[in-house]
Amino acid sequence: MGISVKINQDLYESARVASKNERRSIAGQIEFWVKVGRTAIDNPDLR
C-alpha cells in the first residue's frame, strides 16, 4: 500500500523519462533515486 506525495512537475517528467529507459514504474524510479541519494549521504567517501 502506498501514500500520495506531491512532487514538482519537472521531477515527475524526469522520472517518467528515466523510468522508461530503466524499465521501472515512475514510482519505482523515484524510489530508486531516493535509495541512491540516501546511500550517497550515508557513505560520503563513495565516488
Residue pairs with C-beta under 8 A, 6 or more apart in sequence:
2 27
7 30
11 30
12 26
15 26
15 29
15 30
15 33
16 26
18 24
18 29
19 25
19 26
19 28
19 29
22 29
22 32
24 32
39 46
40 46
